[in-house]
Amino acid sequence: MAILITGGAGFIGSHTVVEFLNAGEDIVILDNFCNSKPCVVDRIRTITGKEVTLCRVDLLDREAVEEVFKTYDIESCIHFAGLKAVGESCMMPLRYYHNNITGTLILCEMLQKYGAKRIVFSSSATVYGKPETVPIREDFPLSTTNPYGETKLMIERILKDLHTSDPEFSVSILRYFNPIGAHESGLIGEDPKGIPNNLFPYITQVGEGKLPFLRVFGNDYATHDGTGVRDYIHVVDLARAHLKALERARKVTGVEYYNVGTGNGYSVLDMVHAYERVTGLEIPYQIVERRPGDIDECYADPALAEEMLGWKAEFDLDDMCRDAHRWQSQNPDGYPDEV
């Protein structure tokens, strides 16, 4: 029996596939490569020395998705696949709603039809909107500020309703904070298309000279240095949380929600100075106007994941900087284009 990992060639997905393969699991990757490249799968094989099945399929293609379930004995699913750029979602909301929600509906229909009633869903801290206090707990009120976040929250509700209608389902919803870093081999890492939307790949590309300077959006927040504070987690720690979540999902039914973060808040300038210290590189930056909707602080209370899943982040900020730098320096232009 195999675990289906949708979006398994993406940044978080690829690291999760590595952890599952190293744990002795059989994996089927389903990916349409809109945010990733096929060579990632070869690199996964190199890292693990193990075989992994790849299905180049779009979740919106119902017949192709069903063919995967007919061909492989799928017993559970880790669901990463989806469009993920906040700014783009505001410009193209219908595309995001159609892709992320319709794709999930088709996937859930197949999980139910073929009796694979365990799913770990890749959600996000965006479902907390603008929290009134930090650290953020799982029982905080939920709200969103953009269509991307709204699709995550809608899918959480869909999965809850699915379990209500079919109590055999076991649903684990992981609310990520800010994954950074890369595999220690430097073979897989974050490869954003165009100018990065997220802070850390922007920092690493400035460090490599691909971008001239970092734009820091605002320095008048109510934080220790005036720049926004966030919870950054090593992508390998995040990947290992999925192992623990599925381990529990195999034992219980129901719907459970877990924050996946370190519980530590670092400002933008904290991250810049840490990267400079670890790598010896200079990261020039300029302070520019705030972005609408940005908040002062956002970091997790990860206690529930430690209590219920036995999971806790192990990598520190230096590890995150070191591994991200190794990936960027070994792959200055990201993954090669498909031939």
VEXKE-67343 format. One record per residue (C-alpha): residue in three letters; residue number from 1; x, y, z. Coordinates in steps of 0.5 Angstrom, whole numbers, plus 2048, in hexadecimal, padded with zeros to 3 digits. Each point is the difference from the previous one (the first is absolute). Example, Ala and Ser with C-alpha at 12.3 -4.5 7.8 and 13.67 -1.06 7.14 Angstrom:
<res: ALA	n: 1	xx: 819	yy: 7F7	zz: 810>
<res: SER	n: 2	xx: 802	yy: 807	zz: 7FE>
end
This chain:
<res: MET	n: 1	xx: 800	yy: 800	zz: 800>
<res: ALA	n: 2	xx: 802	yy: 807	zz: 7FE>
<res: ILE	n: 3	xx: 800	yy: 807	zz: 803>
<res: LEU	n: 4	xx: 7FE	yy: 805	zz: 7FB>
<res: ILE	n: 5	xx: 803	yy: 807	zz: 800>
<res: THR	n: 6	xx: 7FD	yy: 805	zz: 7FC>
<res: GLY	n: 7	xx: 805	yy: 806	zz: 7FE>
<res: GLY	n: 8	xx: 805	yy: 7FB	zz: 802>
<res: ALA	n: 9	xx: 806	yy: 804	zz: 7FC>
<res: GLY	n: 10	xx: 7FF	yy: 806	zz: 803>
<res: PHE	n: 11	xx: 804	yy: 804	zz: 805>
<res: ILE	n: 12	xx: 7FC	yy: 7FD	zz: 806>
<res: GLY	n: 13	xx: 7FE	yy: 7FA	zz: 7FD>
<res: SER	n: 14	xx: 807	yy: 7FD	zz: 7FD>
<res: HIS	n: 15	xx: 803	yy: 801	zz: 807>
<res: THR	n: 16	xx: 7FA	yy: 7FC	zz: 803>
<res: VAL	n: 17	xx: 801	yy: 7FA	zz: 7FB>
<res: VAL	n: 18	xx: 807	yy: 800	zz: 802>
<res: GLU	n: 19	xx: 7FE	yy: 7FF	zz: 807>
<res: PHE	n: 20	xx: 7FA	yy: 7FB	zz: 7FE>
<res: LEU	n: 21	xx: 805	yy: 7FC	zz: 7FC>
<res: ASN	n: 22	xx: 805	yy: 800	zz: 805>
<res: ALA	n: 23	xx: 7FB	yy: 7FD	zz: 805>
<res: GLY	n: 24	xx: 7FF	yy: 7FA	zz: 7FB>
<res: GLU	n: 25	xx: 7F9	yy: 802	zz: 7FD>
<res: ASP	n: 26	xx: 7FE	yy: 7FF	zz: 7F9>
<res: ILE	n: 27	xx: 7FE	yy: 807	zz: 7FD>
<res: VAL	n: 28	xx: 7FD	yy: 802	zz: 7FA>
<res: ILE	n: 29	xx: 801	yy: 807	zz: 7FE>
<res: LEU	n: 30	xx: 7FA	yy: 804	zz: 7FC>
<res: ASP	n: 31	xx: 802	yy: 806	zz: 7FD>
<res: ASN	n: 32	xx: 7FF	yy: 805	zz: 7FA>
<res: PHE	n: 33	xx: 806	yy: 804	zz: 801>
<res: CYS	n: 34	xx: 7FD	yy: 806	zz: 7FF>
<res: ASN	n: 35	xx: 804	yy: 802	zz: 806>
<res: SER	n: 36	xx: 806	yy: 7FB	zz: 800>
<res: LYS	n: 37	xx: 804	yy: 7FC	zz: 7FB>
<res: PRO	n: 38	xx: 801	yy: 7F9	zz: 7FE>
<res: CYS	n: 39	xx: 807	yy: 800	zz: 802>
<res: VAL	n: 40	xx: 7FE	yy: 800	zz: 807>
<res: VAL	n: 41	xx: 7FE	yy: 7F9	zz: 800>
<res: ASP	n: 42	xx: 807	yy: 7FE	zz: 7FE>
<res: ARG	n: 43	xx: 803	yy: 804	zz: 805>
<res: ILE	n: 44	xx: 7FC	yy: 7FC	zz: 805>
<res: ARG	n: 45	xx: 802	yy: 7FA	zz: 7FE>
<res: THR	n: 46	xx: 807	yy: 802	zz: 800>
<res: ILE	n: 47	xx: 7FF	yy: 802	zz: 807>
<res: THR	n: 48	xx: 7FD	yy: 7FA	zz: 803>
<res: GLY	n: 49	xx: 802	yy: 7FB	zz: 7FB>
<res: LYS	n: 50	xx: 7F9	yy: 7FD	zz: 800>
<res: GLU	n: 51	xx: 7FB	yy: 800	zz: 7FA>
<res: VAL	n: 52	xx: 7FA	yy: 804	zz: 800>
<res: THR	n: 53	xx: 7FA	yy: 800	zz: 7FB>
<res: LEU	n: 54	xx: 7FE	yy: 807	zz: 7FC>
<res: CYS	n: 55	xx: 7FA	yy: 801	zz: 7FD>
<res: ARG	n: 56	xx: 800	yy: 806	zz: 7FC>
<res: VAL	n: 57	xx: 7F8	yy: 802	zz: 801>
<res: ASP	n: 58	xx: 7FC	yy: 806	zz: 802>
<res: LEU	n: 59	xx: 7FB	yy: 800	zz: 806>
<res: LEU	n: 60	xx: 7FB	yy: 803	zz: 7FB>
<res: ASP	n: 61	xx: 800	yy: 7FA	zz: 7FB>
<res: ARG	n: 62	xx: 7FB	yy: 7FB	zz: 804>
<res: GLU	n: 63	xx: 801	yy: 7FB	zz: 7FB>
<res: ALA	n: 64	xx: 808	yy: 800	zz: 801>
<res: VAL	n: 65	xx: 7FF	yy: 800	zz: 807>
<res: GLU	n: 66	xx: 7FC	yy: 7FA	zz: 801>
<res: GLU	n: 67	xx: 805	yy: 7FD	zz: 7FB>
<res: VAL	n: 68	xx: 805	yy: 801	zz: 806>
<res: PHE	n: 69	xx: 7FB	yy: 7FD	zz: 805>
<res: LYS	n: 70	xx: 7FF	yy: 7FA	zz: 7FB>
<res: THR	n: 71	xx: 807	yy: 7FE	zz: 7FF>
<res: TYR	n: 72	xx: 803	yy: 801	zz: 807>
<res: ASP	n: 73	xx: 7FE	yy: 7FE	zz: 806>
<res: ILE	n: 74	xx: 7FF	yy: 806	zz: 804>
<res: GLU	n: 75	xx: 7FF	yy: 800	zz: 807>
<res: SER	n: 76	xx: 801	yy: 807	zz: 802>
<res: CYS	n: 77	xx: 801	yy: 807	zz: 7FE>
<res: ILE	n: 78	xx: 805	yy: 806	zz: 801>
<res: HIS	n: 79	xx: 7FD	yy: 806	zz: 7FD>
<res: PHE	n: 80	xx: 804	yy: 806	zz: 7FE>
<res: ALA	n: 81	xx: 7FE	yy: 801	zz: 7F8>
<res: GLY	n: 82	xx: 7FD	yy: 807	zz: 7FF>
<res: LEU	n: 83	xx: 802	yy: 807	zz: 7FE>
<res: LYS	n: 84	xx: 803	yy: 804	zz: 805>
<res: ALA	n: 85	xx: 802	yy: 807	zz: 7FF>
<res: VAL	n: 86	xx: 7FC	yy: 805	zz: 804>
<res: GLY	n: 87	xx: 801	yy: 806	zz: 7FB>
<res: GLU	n: 88	xx: 7FE	yy: 7FC	zz: 7FA>
<res: SER	n: 89	xx: 7FA	yy: 7FD	zz: 804>
<res: CYS	n: 90	xx: 7FD	yy: 808	zz: 801>
<res: MET	n: 91	xx: 801	yy: 801	zz: 7F8>
<res: MET	n: 92	xx: 7FD	yy: 7F9	zz: 7FE>
<res: PRO	n: 93	xx: 7FB	yy: 7FE	zz: 805>
<res: LEU	n: 94	xx: 7FC	yy: 7FB	zz: 7FC>
<res: ARG	n: 95	xx: 806	yy: 7FD	zz: 7FE>
<res: TYR	n: 96	xx: 802	yy: 7FE	zz: 807>
<res: TYR	n: 97	xx: 7F9	yy: 7FE	zz: 802>
<res: HIS	n: 98	xx: 7FF	yy: 7FC	zz: 7FA>
<res: ASN	n: 99	xx: 807	yy: 7FC	zz: 801>
<res: ASN	n: 100	xx: 801	yy: 800	zz: 807>
<res: ILE	n: 101	xx: 7F9	yy: 7FE	zz: 802>
<res: THR	n: 102	xx: 7FE	yy: 7FC	zz: 7FA>
<res: GLY	n: 103	xx: 806	yy: 7FC	zz: 800>
<res: THR	n: 104	xx: 7FF	yy: 7FE	zz: 807>
<res: LEU	n: 105	xx: 7F9	yy: 7FE	zz: 7FF>
<res: ILE	n: 106	xx: 802	yy: 7FB	zz: 7FB>
<res: LEU	n: 107	xx: 806	yy: 7FE	zz: 804>
<res: CYS	n: 108	xx: 7FB	yy: 7FE	zz: 806>
<res: GLU	n: 109	xx: 7FB	yy: 7FD	zz: 7FB>
<res: MET	n: 110	xx: 805	yy: 7FB	zz: 7FE>
<res: LEU	n: 111	xx: 803	yy: 7FF	zz: 807>
<res: GLN	n: 112	xx: 7F9	yy: 7FE	zz: 803>
<res: LYS	n: 113	xx: 7FE	yy: 7FC	zz: 7F9>
<res: TYR	n: 114	xx: 806	yy: 7FC	zz: 801>
<res: GLY	n: 115	xx: 800	yy: 7FF	zz: 808>
<res: ALA	n: 116	xx: 807	yy: 805	zz: 801>
<res: LYS	n: 117	xx: 7FD	yy: 803	zz: 806>
<res: ARG	n: 118	xx: 806	yy: 804	zz: 803>
<res: ILE	n: 119	xx: 802	yy: 806	zz: 7FE>
<res: VAL	n: 120	xx: 805	yy: 805	zz: 802>
<res: PHE	n: 121	xx: 7FF	yy: 807	zz: 7FE>
<res: SER	n: 122	xx: 805	yy: 806	zz: 7FE>
<res: SER	n: 123	xx: 7FC	yy: 806	zz: 803>
<res: SER	n: 124	xx: 803	yy: 807	zz: 802>
<res: ALA	n: 125	xx: 801	yy: 805	zz: 806>
<res: THR	n: 126	xx: 7FC	yy: 804	zz: 7FB>
<res: VAL	n: 127	xx: 7F9	yy: 7FD	zz: 803>
<res: TYR	n: 128	xx: 801	yy: 804	zz: 806>
<res: GLY	n: 129	xx: 800	yy: 807	zz: 7FD>
<res: LYS	n: 130	xx: 802	yy: 805	zz: 804>
<res: PRO	n: 131	xx: 801	yy: 7FD	zz: 807>
<res: GLU	n: 132	xx: 7FF	yy: 805	zz: 806>
<res: THR	n: 133	xx: 805	yy: 7FD	zz: 804>
<res: VAL	n: 134	xx: 806	yy: 7FB	zz: 7FF>
<res: PRO	n: 135	xx: 802	yy: 7FB	zz: 801>
<res: ILE	n: 136	xx: 7FB	yy: 7FD	zz: 7FC>
<res: ARG	n: 137	xx: 7FC	yy: 7FA	zz: 802>
<res: GLU	n: 138	xx: 7FC	yy: 7FB	zz: 7FC>
<res: ASP	n: 139	xx: 7F9	yy: 802	zz: 803>
<res: PHE	n: 140	xx: 801	yy: 807	zz: 7FE>
<res: PRO	n: 141	xx: 7FB	yy: 804	zz: 7FC>
<res: LEU	n: 142	xx: 800	yy: 7FE	zz: 7F8>
<res: SER	n: 143	xx: 800	yy: 805	zz: 7FB>
<res: THR	n: 144	xx: 804	yy: 802	zz: 7F9>
<res: THR	n: 145	xx: 802	yy: 806	zz: 7FD>
<res: ASN	n: 146	xx: 801	yy: 7FD	zz: 7F9>
<res: PRO	n: 147	xx: 7FE	yy: 7FB	zz: 7FB>
<res: TYR	n: 148	xx: 805	yy: 7FB	zz: 801>
<res: GLY	n: 149	xx: 7FF	yy: 800	zz: 807>
<res: GLU	n: 150	xx: 7F9	yy: 800	zz: 7FF>
<res: THR	n: 151	xx: 801	yy: 7F9	zz: 7FC>
<res: LYS	n: 152	xx: 804	yy: 7FD	zz: 806>
<res: LEU	n: 153	xx: 7FA	yy: 802	zz: 805>
<res: MET	n: 154	xx: 7FB	yy: 7FD	zz: 7FB>
<res: ILE	n: 155	xx: 804	yy: 7FA	zz: 7FF>
<res: GLU	n: 156	xx: 800	yy: 7FF	zz: 808>
<res: ARG	n: 157	xx: 7F9	yy: 801	zz: 800>
<res: ILE	n: 158	xx: 7FF	yy: 7FB	zz: 7FA>
<res: LEU	n: 159	xx: 804	yy: 7FB	zz: 804>
<res: LYS	n: 160	xx: 7FC	yy: 801	zz: 806>
<res: ASP	n: 161	xx: 7F9	yy: 7FF	zz: 7FD>
<res: LEU	n: 162	xx: 803	yy: 7FA	zz: 7FC>
<res: HIS	n: 163	xx: 802	yy: 7FC	zz: 807>
<res: THR	n: 164	xx: 7F9	yy: 802	zz: 803>
<res: SER	n: 165	xx: 7FD	yy: 7FD	zz: 7FA>
<res: ASP	n: 166	xx: 805	yy: 7FA	zz: 800>
<res: PRO	n: 167	xx: 802	yy: 7FF	zz: 807>
<res: GLU	n: 168	xx: 805	yy: 7FB	zz: 7FD>
<res: PHE	n: 169	xx: 805	yy: 805	zz: 7FE>
<res: SER	n: 170	xx: 806	yy: 802	zz: 804>
<res: VAL	n: 171	xx: 802	yy: 808	zz: 7FE>
<res: SER	n: 172	xx: 806	yy: 803	zz: 803>
<res: ILE	n: 173	xx: 800	yy: 807	zz: 7FE>
<res: LEU	n: 174	xx: 807	yy: 804	zz: 801>
<res: ARG	n: 175	xx: 801	yy: 807	zz: 800>
<res: TYR	n: 176	xx: 807	yy: 802	zz: 7FD>
<res: PHE	n: 177	xx: 803	yy: 806	zz: 802>
<res: ASN	n: 178	xx: 806	yy: 802	zz: 7FC>
<res: PRO	n: 179	xx: 804	yy: 7FB	zz: 7FD>
<res: ILE	n: 180	xx: 807	yy: 801	zz: 7FE>
<res: GLY	n: 181	xx: 807	yy: 7FC	zz: 800>
<res: ALA	n: 182	xx: 801	yy: 7FA	zz: 7FB>
<res: HIS	n: 183	xx: 803	yy: 7F9	zz: 800>
<res: GLU	n: 184	xx: 807	yy: 800	zz: 803>
<res: SER	n: 185	xx: 802	yy: 7FC	zz: 7F9>
<res: GLY	n: 186	xx: 7FF	yy: 807	zz: 7FD>
<res: LEU	n: 187	xx: 7FC	yy: 7FC	zz: 7FA>
<res: ILE	n: 188	xx: 7F9	yy: 802	zz: 802>
<res: GLY	n: 189	xx: 7FE	yy: 807	zz: 802>
<res: GLU	n: 190	xx: 7FB	yy: 806	zz: 7FF>
<res: ASP	n: 191	xx: 800	yy: 802	zz: 7F9>
<res: PRO	n: 192	xx: 7FB	yy: 806	zz: 7FF>
<res: LYS	n: 193	xx: 7FE	yy: 802	zz: 7F9>
<res: GLY	n: 194	xx: 802	yy: 807	zz: 7FE>
<res: ILE	n: 195	xx: 802	yy: 805	zz: 806>
<res: PRO	n: 196	xx: 7FE	yy: 7FC	zz: 807>
<res: ASN	n: 197	xx: 7FA	yy: 802	zz: 803>
<res: ASN	n: 198	xx: 803	yy: 7FE	zz: 807>
<res: LEU	n: 199	xx: 805	yy: 803	zz: 804>
<res: PHE	n: 200	xx: 805	yy: 7FA	zz: 801>
<res: PRO	n: 201	xx: 801	yy: 7FE	zz: 7F8>
<res: TYR	n: 202	xx: 801	yy: 808	zz: 7FF>
<res: ILE	n: 203	xx: 805	yy: 800	zz: 805>
<res: THR	n: 204	xx: 804	yy: 7FA	zz: 7FD>
<res: GLN	n: 205	xx: 7FF	yy: 803	zz: 7F9>
<res: VAL	n: 206	xx: 803	yy: 807	zz: 803>
<res: GLY	n: 207	xx: 806	yy: 7FC	zz: 803>
<res: GLU	n: 208	xx: 802	yy: 7FD	zz: 7F9>
<res: GLY	n: 209	xx: 7FF	yy: 806	zz: 7FC>
<res: LYS	n: 210	xx: 7FA	yy: 7FE	zz: 7FC>
<res: LEU	n: 211	xx: 7FC	yy: 806	zz: 803>
<res: PRO	n: 212	xx: 803	yy: 807	zz: 802>
<res: PHE	n: 213	xx: 7FD	yy: 801	zz: 807>
<res: LEU	n: 214	xx: 7FB	yy: 7FE	zz: 805>
<res: ARG	n: 215	xx: 7F9	yy: 804	zz: 801>
<res: VAL	n: 216	xx: 7FE	yy: 801	zz: 807>
<res: PHE	n: 217	xx: 7F9	yy: 801	zz: 800>
<res: GLY	n: 218	xx: 7FF	yy: 805	zz: 806>
<res: ASN	n: 219	xx: 805	yy: 802	zz: 806>
<res: ASP	n: 220	xx: 7FA	yy: 803	zz: 805>
<res: TYR	n: 221	xx: 7FD	yy: 7F9	zz: 802>
<res: ALA	n: 222	xx: 7FF	yy: 7FF	zz: 808>
<res: THR	n: 223	xx: 806	yy: 7FB	zz: 800>
<res: HIS	n: 224	xx: 807	yy: 801	zz: 803>
<res: ASP	n: 225	xx: 803	yy: 803	zz: 7FA>
<res: GLY	n: 226	xx: 7FA	yy: 802	zz: 7FC>
<res: THR	n: 227	xx: 800	yy: 7FB	zz: 7FB>
<res: GLY	n: 228	xx: 7FA	yy: 7FA	zz: 7FF>
<res: VAL	n: 229	xx: 801	yy: 7FA	zz: 805>
<res: ARG	n: 230	xx: 7FF	yy: 7F9	zz: 7FD>
<res: ASP	n: 231	xx: 801	yy: 7F9	zz: 802>
<res: TYR	n: 232	xx: 805	yy: 7FC	zz: 7FB>
<res: ILE	n: 233	xx: 800	yy: 7F9	zz: 800>
<res: HIS	n: 234	xx: 805	yy: 7FB	zz: 7FD>
<res: VAL	n: 235	xx: 7FD	yy: 7FC	zz: 7FA>
<res: VAL	n: 236	xx: 803	yy: 7FA	zz: 802>
<res: ASP	n: 237	xx: 7FD	yy: 801	zz: 807>
<res: LEU	n: 238	xx: 7F9	yy: 801	zz: 7FD>
<res: ALA	n: 239	xx: 801	yy: 7FA	zz: 7FB>
<res: ARG	n: 240	xx: 801	yy: 7FC	zz: 807>
<res: ALA	n: 241	xx: 7F9	yy: 803	zz: 803>
<res: HIS	n: 242	xx: 7FC	yy: 7FC	zz: 7FA>
<res: LEU	n: 243	xx: 803	yy: 7FA	zz: 802>
<res: LYS	n: 244	xx: 7FE	yy: 801	zz: 807>
<res: ALA	n: 245	xx: 7F9	yy: 802	zz: 7FE>
<res: LEU	n: 246	xx: 7FF	yy: 7FA	zz: 7FB>
<res: GLU	n: 247	xx: 803	yy: 7FB	zz: 806>
<res: ARG	n: 248	xx: 7FA	yy: 803	zz: 804>
<res: ALA	n: 249	xx: 7FB	yy: 800	zz: 7FA>
<res: ARG	n: 250	xx: 801	yy: 7F8	zz: 800>
<res: LYS	n: 251	xx: 7FE	yy: 7FF	zz: 807>
<res: VAL	n: 252	xx: 7FA	yy: 805	zz: 801>
<res: THR	n: 253	xx: 7FA	yy: 803	zz: 7FC>
<res: GLY	n: 254	xx: 7FE	yy: 807	zz: 800>
<res: VAL	n: 255	xx: 802	yy: 807	zz: 7FE>
<res: GLU	n: 256	xx: 806	yy: 803	zz: 804>
<res: TYR	n: 257	xx: 804	yy: 807	zz: 7FF>
<res: TYR	n: 258	xx: 807	yy: 801	zz: 801>
<res: ASN	n: 259	xx: 805	yy: 806	zz: 800>
<res: VAL	n: 260	xx: 806	yy: 7FF	zz: 7FD>
<res: GLY	n: 261	xx: 805	yy: 805	zz: 802>
<res: THR	n: 262	xx: 806	yy: 801	zz: 805>
<res: GLY	n: 263	xx: 7FD	yy: 805	zz: 805>
<res: ASN	n: 264	xx: 805	yy: 805	zz: 7FE>
<res: GLY	n: 265	xx: 7FF	yy: 806	zz: 7FD>
<res: TYR	n: 266	xx: 805	yy: 803	zz: 7FC>
<res: SER	n: 267	xx: 800	yy: 807	zz: 7FD>
<res: VAL	n: 268	xx: 802	yy: 802	zz: 7F8>
<res: LEU	n: 269	xx: 807	yy: 803	zz: 803>
<res: ASP	n: 270	xx: 801	yy: 7FA	zz: 804>
<res: MET	n: 271	xx: 800	yy: 7FB	zz: 7FA>
<res: VAL	n: 272	xx: 804	yy: 805	zz: 7FC>
<res: HIS	n: 273	xx: 805	yy: 800	zz: 806>
<res: ALA	n: 274	xx: 800	yy: 7F9	zz: 801>
<res: TYR	n: 275	xx: 801	yy: 7FE	zz: 7F9>
<res: GLU	n: 276	xx: 806	yy: 805	zz: 800>
<res: ARG	n: 277	xx: 803	yy: 7FD	zz: 806>
<res: VAL	n: 278	xx: 800	yy: 7F9	zz: 7FE>
<res: THR	n: 279	xx: 802	yy: 801	zz: 7F8>
<res: GLY	n: 280	xx: 804	yy: 806	zz: 801>
<res: LEU	n: 281	xx: 7FD	yy: 803	zz: 7FA>
<res: GLU	n: 282	xx: 7FD	yy: 807	zz: 800>
<res: ILE	n: 283	xx: 7F9	yy: 801	zz: 7FF>
<res: PRO	n: 284	xx: 7FE	yy: 808	zz: 7FE>
<res: TYR	n: 285	xx: 7F9	yy: 802	zz: 801>
<res: GLN	n: 286	xx: 7FC	yy: 806	zz: 800>
<res: ILE	n: 287	xx: 7FA	yy: 802	zz: 804>
<res: VAL	n: 288	xx: 7F9	yy: 801	zz: 7FC>
<res: GLU	n: 289	xx: 7F9	yy: 801	zz: 801>
<res: ARG	n: 290	xx: 7FC	yy: 7FB	zz: 804>
<res: ARG	n: 291	xx: 7FC	yy: 7FB	zz: 7FC>
<res: PRO	n: 292	xx: 7F8	yy: 800	zz: 801>
<res: GLY	n: 293	xx: 7FE	yy: 7FB	zz: 805>
<res: ASP	n: 294	xx: 807	yy: 7FE	zz: 803>
<res: ILE	n: 295	xx: 800	yy: 7FF	zz: 808>
<res: ASP	n: 296	xx: 805	yy: 802	zz: 805>
<res: GLU	n: 297	xx: 801	yy: 7F9	zz: 803>
<res: CYS	n: 298	xx: 7FE	yy: 7F9	zz: 7FE>
<res: TYR	n: 299	xx: 803	yy: 7FA	zz: 803>
<res: ALA	n: 300	xx: 7FD	yy: 7F9	zz: 803>
<res: ASP	n: 301	xx: 7FF	yy: 7FC	zz: 806>
<res: PRO	n: 302	xx: 802	yy: 7F9	zz: 7FE>
<res: ALA	n: 303	xx: 7FE	yy: 7FD	zz: 807>
<res: LEU	n: 304	xx: 7FA	yy: 7FC	zz: 7FD>
<res: ALA	n: 305	xx: 805	yy: 7FD	zz: 7FB>
<res: GLU	n: 306	xx: 805	yy: 7FE	zz: 805>
<res: GLU	n: 307	xx: 7FB	yy: 7FD	zz: 805>
<res: MET	n: 308	xx: 7FB	yy: 7FC	zz: 7FB>
<res: LEU	n: 309	xx: 805	yy: 7FE	zz: 7FA>
<res: GLY	n: 310	xx: 807	yy: 800	zz: 804>
<res: TRP	n: 311	xx: 802	yy: 805	zz: 7FB>
<res: LYS	n: 312	xx: 805	yy: 806	zz: 801>
<res: ALA	n: 313	xx: 804	yy: 804	zz: 7FC>
<res: GLU	n: 314	xx: 808	yy: 7FE	zz: 800>
<res: PHE	n: 315	xx: 803	yy: 805	zz: 7FC>
<res: ASP	n: 316	xx: 802	yy: 807	zz: 802>
<res: LEU	n: 317	xx: 801	yy: 806	zz: 7FC>
<res: ASP	n: 318	xx: 807	yy: 7FF	zz: 7FE>
<res: ASP	n: 319	xx: 7FF	yy: 7F9	zz: 7FD>
<res: MET	n: 320	xx: 7FA	yy: 804	zz: 7FC>
<res: CYS	n: 321	xx: 805	yy: 805	zz: 7FE>
<res: ARG	n: 322	xx: 806	yy: 7FB	zz: 7FE>
<res: ASP	n: 323	xx: 7FB	yy: 7FB	zz: 7FC>
<res: ALA	n: 324	xx: 7FD	yy: 805	zz: 7FC>
<res: HIS	n: 325	xx: 806	yy: 803	zz: 7FE>
<res: ARG	n: 326	xx: 803	yy: 7FA	zz: 7FE>
<res: TRP	n: 327	xx: 7FA	yy: 7FE	zz: 7FC>
<res: GLN	n: 328	xx: 801	yy: 807	zz: 7FD>
<res: SER	n: 329	xx: 807	yy: 800	zz: 7FF>
<res: GLN	n: 330	xx: 800	yy: 7F9	zz: 7FC>
<res: ASN	n: 331	xx: 7FA	yy: 802	zz: 7FC>
<res: PRO	n: 332	xx: 800	yy: 807	zz: 7FF>
<res: ASP	n: 333	xx: 7FB	yy: 800	zz: 7FA>
<res: GLY	n: 334	xx: 7FC	yy: 7FB	zz: 804>
<res: TYR	n: 335	xx: 7FE	yy: 7F9	zz: 7FD>
<res: PRO	n: 336	xx: 802	yy: 800	zz: 7F8>
<res: ASP	n: 337	xx: 7FA	yy: 800	zz: 7FB>
<res: GLU	n: 338	xx: 7FD	yy: 7FA	zz: 7FE>
<res: VAL	n: 339	xx: 803	yy: 7FD	zz: 7F9>
end
